[in-house]
Amino acid sequence: MNEFKKFLLVQALISALINMSLNAGIGIFLFWELEVVPLWGNPGIALDTLATAFLLSWLTVLFVAPFAHMEMKKGTVEKFGKELRFLRGSWLKYMPRGFFLQSMIIGVVTAAIFTPVMVGALSVLGVDGMSFRSSVIYKTVFATLLALVVNPVTWMSALKQYAVD
């Protein structure tokens, strides 16, 4: 495994642990009064899945951007050298330079992909609601796994501007 992949793996694991803790707490706070959390409604699993998919992605970009700049200043990015070249030729080249716009795009795309998949799967499985405990576990696991996907994409998008030829 090259240095850049190791770096992305470490960053993704850190993000997953942070999001696991945060979303467990958020799930407890949001659903603590409910014995059963419905799939549809407010509060509900579908709406929370949509909000989590968008907000986790959006905030991840906004948090990673300054850290990417710090890593560049520390010289971490330079040691990746040509490992970053592929970023310029990938689909990431179509991402805008501004981190706020990047965060909006990644948030919308993430929500558009993961919300229908997760809510659709629950619906097909016949889930019309979850116990308080199950809903917190679902939210925690979903956010943790989502962070493992979103974080590397976010870092690659943030670091593409530092790629060398």
Backbone as a chain_set.jsonl record, in Angstrom:
{"seq": "MNEFKKFLLVQALISALINMSLNAGIGIFLFWELEVVPLWGNPGIALDTLATAFLLSWLTVLFVAPFAHMEMKKGTVEKFGKELRFLRGSWLKYMPRGFFLQSMIIGVVTAAIFTPVMVGALSVLGVDGMSFRSSVIYKTVFATLLALVVNPVTWMSALKQYAVD", "coords": {"N": [[0.858, -1.176, 0.0], [0.65, 2.163, -0.928], [2.006, 5.337, 0.277], [0.102, 7.412, 0.114], [-2.361, 6.063, 0.011], [-2.294, 4.847, 2.522], [-2.381, 7.132, 4.113], [-4.962, 8.116, 3.411], [-6.511, 5.987, 4.403], [-6.003, 6.113, 7.189], [-7.062, 8.675, 7.734], [-9.741, 8.226, 7.021], [-10.485, 6.298, 8.931], [-10.211, 7.767, 11.3], [-12.187, 9.704, 10.843], [-14.419, 8.003, 10.735], [-14.543, 7.037, 13.38], [-15.005, 9.437, 14.79], [-17.471, 10.21, 13.645], [-19.02, 8.016, 14.355], [-19.208, 8.278, 17.143], [-20.362, 10.884, 17.387], [-22.819, 10.578, 15.952], [-24.103, 8.544, 17.339], [-24.656, 9.863, 19.727], [-26.267, 11.963, 18.703], [-28.377, 10.468, 17.678], [-29.459, 9.371, 20.046], [-30.265, 11.737, 21.306], [-32.157, 12.729, 19.419], [-34.146, 10.716, 19.268], [-34.886, 9.821, 21.815], [-37.323, 10.101, 23.206], [-39.07, 8.469, 21.904], [-40.661, 5.37, 21.63], [-40.944, 3.722, 19.459], [-39.452, 4.425, 16.417], [-40.668, 5.754, 13.53], [-40.459, 4.696, 10.052], [-41.198, 6.561, 8.129], [-41.898, 10.038, 8.411], [-41.652, 12.766, 10.787], [-40.082, 13.056, 13.731], [-38.214, 10.618, 11.881], [-36.901, 7.615, 10.377], [-36.279, 7.7, 7.599], [-36.134, 10.484, 6.998], [-34.102, 11.204, 8.77], [-32.008, 9.678, 7.725], [-31.637, 10.907, 5.232], [-30.9, 13.519, 6.104], [-28.577, 12.905, 7.569], [-26.923, 11.79, 5.559], [-26.565, 13.999, 3.829], [-25.624, 16.113, 5.58], [-23.4, 14.972, 6.943], [-21.598, 14.56, 4.829], [-21.371, 17.171, 3.759], [-20.395, 18.662, 5.963], [-18.026, 17.248, 6.4], [-16.44, 17.907, 4.164], [-16.114, 20.654, 4.652], [-14.685, 20.591, 7.047], [-12.4, 19.108, 6.382], [-11.073, 20.608, 4.418], [-9.503, 22.856, 5.571], [-7.661, 21.282, 6.978], [-6.42, 19.876, 4.928], [-5.028, 21.927, 3.7], [-3.303, 22.574, 5.808], [-1.826, 20.196, 5.961], [-0.521, 20.34, 3.545], [1.073, 22.597, 3.992], [2.703, 21.585, 6.031], [4.224, 19.836, 4.637], [3.467, 17.265, 4.196], [1.95, 16.546, 1.97], [3.761, 16.803, -0.108], [5.383, 14.548, 0.155], [3.828, 12.6, -0.934], [4.016, 13.056, -3.568], [4.142, 12.019, -6.849], [2.057, 10.298, -6.559], [-0.308, 11.583, -6.325], [-0.952, 12.396, -8.84], [-2.902, 11.055, -10.39], [-5.26, 12.164, -9.532], [-5.747, 14.497, -10.924], [-6.529, 13.631, -13.412], [-8.834, 12.28, -12.959], [-12.399, 11.935, -12.251], [-12.609, 13.867, -10.388], [-11.49, 16.165, -11.35], [-13.485, 17.706, -12.324], [-14.644, 18.879, -10.199], [-15.455, 21.885, -8.464], [-13.195, 24.569, -7.429], [-13.7, 25.967, -5.062], [-14.311, 25.318, -1.666], [-16.768, 25.438, -0.326], [-18.701, 25.172, -2.346], [-17.894, 22.679, -3.295], [-18.542, 21.18, -1.037], [-21.32, 21.362, -1.027], [-21.988, 20.059, -3.435], [-20.896, 17.449, -3.041], [-22.359, 16.743, -0.766], [-25.058, 16.766, -1.735], [-24.912, 14.834, -3.802], [-24.124, 12.563, -2.34], [-26.336, 12.273, -0.594], [-28.316, 11.858, -2.527], [-27.577, 9.409, -3.581], [-27.21, 7.54, -1.407], [-29.463, 7.765, 0.333], [-31.912, 6.866, -1.055], [-31.116, 4.201, -1.474], [-30.681, 3.123, 1.127], [-33.144, 3.684, 2.487], [-34.88, 2.511, 0.692], [-34.04, -0.179, 0.861], [-34.702, -0.749, 3.54], [-37.471, -0.44, 3.357], [-38.186, -2.429, 1.462], [-37.494, -4.626, 2.964], [-39.544, -4.625, 4.689], [-39.568, -3.0, 6.907], [-41.155, -0.814, 8.958], [-40.751, 0.756, 11.032], [-38.529, 1.35, 13.832], [-37.231, 0.212, 16.951], [-36.282, 2.363, 19.691], [-33.631, 1.781, 20.475], [-32.708, 0.231, 18.271], [-32.924, 2.139, 16.231], [-31.003, 4.026, 16.974], [-28.71, 2.457, 16.801], [-28.793, 1.828, 14.04], [-28.501, 4.446, 12.932], [-25.961, 5.097, 13.91], [-24.285, 3.078, 12.798], [-24.786, 3.499, 10.049], [-23.795, 6.157, 9.703], [-21.122, 5.779, 10.408], [-20.17, 3.956, 8.45], [-20.719, 5.482, 6.182], [-18.984, 7.626, 6.568], [-16.554, 6.346, 6.124], [-16.626, 6.076, 3.394], [-17.077, 8.677, 2.357], [-15.032, 10.322, 3.432], [-12.4, 9.673, 2.231], [-12.922, 10.469, -0.451], [-13.394, 13.166, -0.067], [-10.888, 14.053, 0.9], [-9.31, 13.495, -1.367], [-10.471, 15.215, -3.226], [-9.892, 17.671, -2.019], [-7.101, 17.657, -2.044], [-6.378, 17.536, -4.702], [-5.616, 19.862, -5.979], [-3.015, 20.185, -5.229], [-1.527, 18.369, -6.566], [1.34, 17.129, -8.249], [3.226, 17.169, -11.306]], "CA": [[0.0, 0.0, 0.0], [1.5, 3.35, -0.995], [1.859, 6.313, 1.367], [-1.143, 8.165, -0.028], [-3.464, 5.183, 0.414], [-2.214, 4.728, 3.984], [-2.863, 8.411, 4.641], [-6.424, 8.134, 3.253], [-7.078, 4.996, 5.317], [-5.945, 6.665, 8.551], [-8.023, 9.778, 7.816], [-11.084, 7.644, 6.986], [-10.74, 5.657, 10.227], [-10.427, 8.848, 12.271], [-13.513, 10.256, 10.553], [-15.425, 7.009, 11.116], [-14.659, 7.038, 14.848], [-15.654, 10.692, 15.19], [-18.873, 10.166, 13.24], [-19.693, 6.998, 15.153], [-19.511, 8.882, 18.448], [-21.309, 11.992, 17.218], [-24.143, 10.149, 15.514], [-24.746, 7.813, 18.438], [-25.206, 10.904, 20.607], [-27.361, 12.65, 18.009], [-29.501, 9.525, 17.633], [-30.061, 9.329, 21.385], [-30.931, 13.026, 21.512], [-33.317, 12.878, 18.533], [-35.174, 9.684, 19.378], [-35.008, 9.304, 23.176], [-38.715, 10.094, 23.681], [-39.873, 7.56, 21.083], [-40.511, 3.938, 21.835], [-40.74, 3.238, 18.097], [-39.165, 5.495, 15.459], [-41.247, 5.317, 12.262], [-39.627, 4.86, 8.864], [-41.607, 7.828, 7.525], [-42.387, 11.035, 9.357], [-40.671, 13.655, 11.421], [-38.837, 12.397, 13.348], [-38.322, 9.319, 11.235], [-35.66, 7.03, 9.876], [-36.001, 8.19, 6.242], [-35.705, 11.884, 7.079], [-32.803, 11.233, 9.436], [-31.029, 9.14, 6.777], [-31.385, 11.995, 4.28], [-30.155, 14.579, 6.795], [-27.242, 12.394, 7.898], [-26.149, 11.656, 4.32], [-26.171, 15.327, 3.348], [-24.841, 16.892, 6.548], [-22.102, 14.346, 7.195], [-20.748, 14.844, 3.67], [-21.183, 18.619, 3.674], [-19.498, 19.079, 7.042], [-16.717, 16.618, 6.215], [-15.678, 18.743, 3.227], [-15.767, 21.92, 5.302], [-13.66, 20.332, 8.065], [-11.182, 18.576, 5.769], [-10.403, 21.642, 3.614], [-8.389, 23.5, 6.27], [-6.65, 20.281, 7.323], [-5.661, 19.603, 3.703], [-4.094, 23.05, 3.542], [-2.28, 22.41, 6.851], [-0.96, 19.077, 5.564], [0.319, 20.853, 2.467], [2.059, 23.494, 4.62], [3.636, 20.755, 6.805], [5.037, 19.046, 3.719], [2.932, 15.901, 4.082], [1.477, 16.334, 0.605], [4.937, 16.667, -0.974], [5.92, 13.179, 0.196], [2.994, 11.758, -1.803], [4.564, 13.311, -4.896], [3.412, 11.658, -8.062], [0.894, 9.474, -6.216], [-1.498, 12.425, -6.458], [-1.18, 12.747, -10.249], [-4.142, 10.483, -10.914], [-6.394, 13.001, -9.138], [-6.003, 15.498, -11.967], [-7.166, 12.998, -14.561], [-10.043, 11.567, -12.536], [-13.646, 12.714, -12.252], [-12.451, 14.979, -9.442], [-11.088, 17.388, -12.049], [-14.699, 18.486, -12.588], [-15.09, 19.529, -8.96], [-15.027, 23.29, -8.38], [-12.103, 24.824, -6.485], [-14.216, 26.464, -3.789], [-14.697, 24.22, -0.786], [-18.191, 25.483, 0.014], [-19.426, 24.574, -3.468], [-17.572, 21.248, -3.251], [-19.303, 20.559, 0.055], [-22.72, 21.259, -1.457], [-22.081, 19.021, -4.469], [-20.67, 16.134, -2.427], [-23.503, 16.488, 0.108], [-26.247, 16.437, -2.541], [-24.676, 13.554, -4.484], [-24.149, 11.511, -1.316], [-27.731, 12.09, -0.168], [-29.081, 11.315, -3.657], [-27.208, 8.004, -3.792], [-27.353, 6.661, -0.245], [-30.793, 7.789, 0.954], [-32.838, 5.904, -1.672], [-30.637, 2.825, -1.282], [-30.925, 2.698, 2.508], [-34.583, 3.706, 2.788], [-35.474, 1.482, -0.166], [-33.732, -1.491, 1.44], [-35.542, -0.913, 4.737], [-38.858, -0.589, 2.912], [-38.304, -3.756, 0.851], [-37.416, -5.6, 4.052], [-40.768, -4.537, 5.476], [-39.361, -2.203, 8.119], [-41.964, 0.413, 8.975], [-40.289, 1.488, 12.199], [-37.489, 0.693, 14.624], [-37.204, 0.569, 18.364], [-35.325, 3.427, 19.995], [-32.28, 1.216, 20.449], [-32.372, -0.136, 16.889], [-32.759, 3.353, 15.422], [-29.705, 4.617, 17.326], [-27.696, 1.572, 16.211], [-28.847, 2.058, 12.59], [-27.92, 5.759, 12.652], [-24.533, 5.029, 14.221], [-23.621, 2.239, 11.792], [-24.885, 4.196, 8.761], [-22.87, 7.298, 9.698], [-19.752, 5.259, 10.456], [-19.844, 3.428, 7.122], [-20.736, 6.606, 5.245], [-17.732, 8.378, 6.773], [-15.474, 5.594, 5.482], [-16.738, 6.317, 1.951], [-17.023, 10.11, 2.044], [-13.785, 10.964, 3.834], [-11.35, 9.612, 1.206], [-13.32, 11.301, -1.595], [-13.2, 14.548, 0.353], [-9.444, 14.336, 0.909], [-8.817, 13.52, -2.746], [-10.955, 16.453, -3.831], [-9.166, 18.796, -1.421], [-5.671, 17.6, -2.361], [-6.114, 17.501, -6.142], [-4.951, 21.099, -6.405], [-1.601, 20.123, -4.87], [-0.891, 17.305, -7.336], [2.491, 17.55, -9.059], [3.396, 16.371, -12.537]], "C": [[0.905, 1.241, 0.0], [1.151, 4.345, 0.12], [0.528, 7.059, 1.307], [-2.342, 7.324, 0.402], [-3.475, 4.974, 1.927], [-2.758, 5.987, 4.652], [-4.389, 8.476, 4.575], [-7.098, 7.165, 4.218], [-7.105, 5.523, 6.746], [-6.977, 7.78, 8.716], [-9.461, 9.251, 7.836], [-11.436, 6.993, 8.321], [-10.975, 6.692, 11.322], [-11.822, 9.432, 12.09], [-14.62, 9.295, 10.982], [-15.63, 6.987, 12.629], [-15.357, 8.298, 15.359], [-17.139, 10.644, 14.861], [-19.664, 9.103, 13.983], [-20.118, 7.596, 16.495], [-20.568, 9.972, 18.334], [-22.712, 11.505, 16.895], [-24.845, 9.257, 16.523], [-25.399, 8.814, 19.388], [-26.381, 11.637, 19.985], [-28.594, 11.751, 17.956], [-30.217, 9.427, 18.97], [-30.855, 10.602, 21.635], [-32.212, 13.145, 20.68], [-34.47, 11.938, 18.876], [-35.486, 9.237, 20.8], [-36.438, 9.259, 23.695], [-39.587, 9.072, 22.957], [-39.596, 6.102, 21.424], [-40.227, 3.262, 20.497], [-40.526, 4.451, 17.193], [-39.694, 5.029, 14.106], [-40.261, 5.489, 11.1], [-39.912, 6.218, 8.231], [-42.113, 8.764, 8.606], [-41.254, 11.873, 9.913], [-40.92, 13.661, 12.918], [-39.093, 11.027, 12.74], [-36.988, 8.882, 10.669], [-35.302, 7.593, 8.498], [-35.471, 9.62, 6.264], [-34.331, 11.991, 7.738], [-31.703, 10.7, 8.522], [-30.649, 10.201, 5.752], [-30.523, 13.086, 4.913], [-28.729, 14.135, 7.113], [-26.374, 12.312, 6.65], [-25.674, 13.017, 3.822], [-25.22, 16.015, 4.32], [-23.468, 16.286, 6.835], [-21.133, 14.675, 6.063], [-20.386, 16.316, 3.593], [-20.18, 19.093, 4.724], [-18.104, 18.468, 6.909], [-15.858, 17.448, 5.27], [-15.221, 20.018, 3.915], [-14.713, 21.746, 6.394], [-12.334, 19.889, 7.445], [-10.398, 19.666, 5.037], [-9.27, 22.34, 4.369], [-7.28, 22.52, 6.663], [-5.8, 19.919, 6.104], [-4.626, 20.698, 3.476], [-2.964, 22.948, 4.579], [-1.301, 21.29, 6.489], [-0.023, 19.504, 4.44], [1.428, 21.731, 3.046], [3.121, 22.698, 5.394], [4.559, 19.932, 5.912], [4.558, 17.622, 3.548], [2.563, 15.59, 2.645], [2.658, 16.117, -0.346], [5.474, 15.242, -0.981], [5.077, 12.213, -0.64], [3.443, 11.894, -3.253], [3.639, 12.925, -6.024], [2.208, 10.762, -7.794], [-0.405, 10.26, -6.379], [-1.843, 12.743, -7.907], [-2.514, 12.254, -10.779], [-5.357, 11.343, -10.579], [-6.752, 14.014, -10.217], [-6.73, 14.9, -13.157], [-8.468, 12.298, -14.217], [-11.267, 12.473, -12.627], [-13.552, 13.903, -11.309], [-12.03, 16.273, -10.129], [-12.292, 18.272, -12.354], [-15.24, 19.184, -11.343], [-14.606, 20.976, -8.941], [-13.922, 23.458, -7.34], [-12.621, 25.255, -5.119], [-14.751, 25.341, -2.919], [-16.169, 24.253, -0.405], [-19.014, 24.842, -1.096], [-19.145, 23.072, -3.55], [-18.411, 20.54, -2.193], [-20.765, 20.388, -0.329], [-22.89, 20.122, -2.47], [-21.918, 17.633, -3.854], [-21.829, 15.769, -1.503], [-24.738, 16.054, -0.66], [-26.077, 15.078, -3.22], [-24.736, 12.393, -3.491], [-25.579, 11.222, -0.871], [-28.558, 11.441, -1.276], [-28.775, 9.842, -3.907], [-27.605, 7.137, -2.598], [-28.748, 6.656, 0.378], [-31.757, 6.817, 0.281], [-32.419, 4.45, -1.468], [-30.998, 2.33, 0.115], [-32.42, 2.629, 2.83], [-35.307, 2.662, 1.946], [-35.245, 0.087, 0.39], [-34.586, -1.753, 2.679], [-36.994, -1.171, 4.351], [-39.103, -1.974, 2.314], [-38.275, -4.846, 1.917], [-38.637, -5.562, 4.968], [-40.631, -3.765, 6.774], [-40.233, -0.958, 8.021], [-41.642, 1.264, 10.2], [-39.228, 0.679, 12.923], [-37.638, 1.101, 16.072], [-36.188, 1.691, 18.556], [-33.898, 2.914, 19.85], [-31.839, 0.876, 19.024], [-32.139, 1.089, 16.019], [-31.425, 4.035, 15.715], [-28.574, 3.771, 16.734], [-27.635, 1.776, 14.699], [-28.153, 3.368, 12.235], [-26.406, 5.736, 12.85], [-23.773, 4.24, 13.161], [-23.639, 2.926, 10.425], [-23.867, 5.329, 8.677], [-21.415, 6.837, 9.689], [-19.319, 4.759, 9.083], [-19.801, 4.537, 6.075], [-19.455, 7.429, 5.361], [-16.555, 7.673, 6.106], [-15.467, 5.785, 3.966], [-16.459, 7.78, 1.619], [-15.657, 10.722, 2.344], [-12.674, 10.855, 2.789], [-11.663, 10.464, -0.029], [-13.063, 12.767, -1.282], [-11.722, 14.924, 0.353], [-8.892, 14.413, -0.507], [-9.239, 14.802, -3.449], [-10.18, 17.661, -3.313], [-7.702, 18.824, -1.852], [-5.362, 17.652, -3.852], [-5.378, 18.741, -6.628], [-3.453, 21.093, -6.103], [-0.847, 19.037, -5.637], [0.239, 17.871, -8.191], [2.616, 16.644, -10.273], [4.645, 15.534, -12.512]], "O": [[1.812, 1.354, 0.824], [0.139, 4.205, 0.807], [-0.096, 7.306, 2.339], [-3.237, 7.823, 1.084], [-4.54, 4.93, 2.542], [-3.499, 5.914, 5.632], [-5.041, 8.843, 5.553], [-8.141, 7.483, 4.789], [-8.115, 5.395, 7.438], [-7.686, 7.828, 9.722], [-10.302, 9.764, 8.575], [-12.566, 7.123, 8.792], [-11.844, 6.51, 12.175], [-12.552, 9.632, 13.062], [-15.639, 9.719, 11.528], [-16.764, 6.926, 13.103], [-16.199, 8.229, 16.254], [-17.975, 10.995, 15.695], [-20.861, 9.274, 14.216], [-21.261, 7.431, 16.921], [-21.545, 9.987, 19.083], [-23.685, 11.963, 17.494], [-26.075, 9.221, 16.554], [-26.544, 8.638, 19.802], [-27.377, 11.904, 20.656], [-29.716, 12.212, 18.163], [-31.447, 9.402, 19.019], [-31.985, 10.55, 22.12], [-33.236, 13.611, 21.181], [-35.636, 12.322, 18.785], [-36.3, 8.329, 20.972], [-36.738, 8.437, 24.561], [-40.726, 8.836, 23.361], [-38.446, 5.668, 21.496], [-39.394, 2.36, 20.402], [-41.322, 5.39, 17.205], [-39.227, 4.019, 13.58], [-39.352, 6.317, 11.158], [-38.991, 6.939, 7.844], [-42.69, 8.325, 9.601], [-40.085, 11.712, 9.563], [-41.917, 14.241, 13.348], [-40.082, 10.367, 13.061], [-36.068, 9.684, 10.506], [-34.143, 7.928, 8.255], [-34.469, 9.925, 5.617], [-33.493, 12.783, 7.307], [-30.584, 11.213, 8.54], [-29.47, 10.373, 5.441], [-29.533, 13.522, 4.326], [-27.784, 14.905, 6.945], [-25.213, 12.72, 6.677], [-24.515, 13.171, 3.437], [-24.136, 16.451, 3.932], [-22.482, 17.014, 6.956], [-19.98, 15.028, 6.312], [-19.223, 16.665, 3.386], [-19.241, 19.828, 4.418], [-17.112, 19.103, 7.267], [-14.677, 17.672, 5.539], [-14.066, 20.419, 3.777], [-13.927, 22.661, 6.64], [-11.266, 20.257, 7.934], [-9.167, 19.639, 5.043], [-8.159, 22.41, 3.844], [-6.104, 22.882, 6.679], [-4.599, 19.682, 6.232], [-3.486, 20.421, 3.104], [-1.804, 23.206, 4.26], [-0.094, 21.424, 6.69], [1.131, 19.078, 4.39], [2.586, 21.622, 2.64], [4.292, 23.078, 5.416], [5.562, 19.394, 6.38], [5.18, 16.844, 2.824], [2.831, 14.493, 2.154], [2.557, 15.329, -1.286], [5.969, 14.772, -2.006], [5.547, 11.138, -1.012], [3.277, 10.979, -4.059], [2.519, 13.422, -6.145], [1.422, 10.494, -8.703], [-1.474, 9.674, -6.55], [-2.907, 13.297, -8.182], [-3.184, 12.958, -11.535], [-6.377, 11.264, -11.264], [-7.922, 14.349, -10.4], [-7.475, 15.601, -13.842], [-9.139, 11.775, -15.106], [-11.17, 13.632, -13.032], [-14.335, 14.846, -11.422], [-12.19, 17.356, -9.566], [-12.132, 19.465, -12.616], [-16.176, 19.979, -11.423], [-13.482, 21.263, -9.352], [-13.733, 22.599, -6.479], [-12.008, 24.92, -4.105], [-15.544, 24.514, -3.37], [-16.767, 23.2, -0.182], [-19.922, 24.057, -0.823], [-20.046, 22.283, -3.838], [-18.924, 19.444, -2.421], [-21.382, 19.377, 0.007], [-23.822, 19.325, -2.369], [-22.721, 16.739, -4.122], [-22.241, 14.61, -1.46], [-25.396, 15.084, -0.283], [-26.999, 14.262, -3.213], [-25.335, 11.357, -3.779], [-25.984, 10.063, -0.781], [-29.397, 10.581, -1.008], [-29.633, 9.108, -4.396], [-28.264, 6.112, -2.768], [-29.172, 5.628, 0.905], [-32.373, 6.006, 0.973], [-33.267, 3.572, -1.308], [-31.558, 1.244, 0.268], [-32.899, 1.637, 3.379], [-36.233, 2.006, 2.422], [-36.157, -0.74, 0.39], [-35.128, -2.845, 2.846], [-37.663, -2.016, 4.946], [-40.106, -2.618, 2.622], [-38.95, -5.867, 1.787], [-38.754, -6.357, 5.901], [-41.49, -3.867, 7.65], [-40.069, -0.146, 7.111], [-42.191, 2.35, 10.379], [-39.047, -0.511, 12.667], [-38.109, 2.196, 16.381], [-35.344, 1.936, 17.694], [-33.066, 3.533, 19.187], [-30.722, 1.2, 18.623], [-31.255, 1.082, 15.163], [-30.786, 4.564, 14.805], [-27.593, 4.313, 16.225], [-26.547, 1.884, 14.134], [-27.31, 3.401, 11.339], [-25.661, 6.295, 12.045], [-22.732, 4.688, 12.68], [-22.629, 2.936, 9.722], [-23.151, 5.445, 7.682], [-20.573, 7.447, 9.029], [-18.235, 5.094, 8.606], [-18.947, 4.53, 5.189], [-18.908, 7.876, 4.353], [-15.657, 8.33, 5.58], [-14.421, 5.668, 3.328], [-15.693, 8.079, 0.704], [-15.178, 11.559, 1.579], [-12.048, 11.869, 2.48], [-10.772, 11.106, -0.585], [-12.575, 13.517, -2.127], [-11.348, 15.989, -0.136], [-8.093, 15.298, -0.816], [-8.454, 15.402, -4.182], [-9.849, 18.567, -4.078], [-7.125, 19.9, -2.007], [-4.2, 17.799, -4.232], [-4.603, 18.674, -7.582], [-2.705, 21.901, -6.653], [0.337, 18.809, -5.388], [0.115, 18.947, -8.777], [2.166, 15.498, -10.261], [4.925, 14.813, -13.47]]}, "num_chains": 1, "name": "protein.A"}
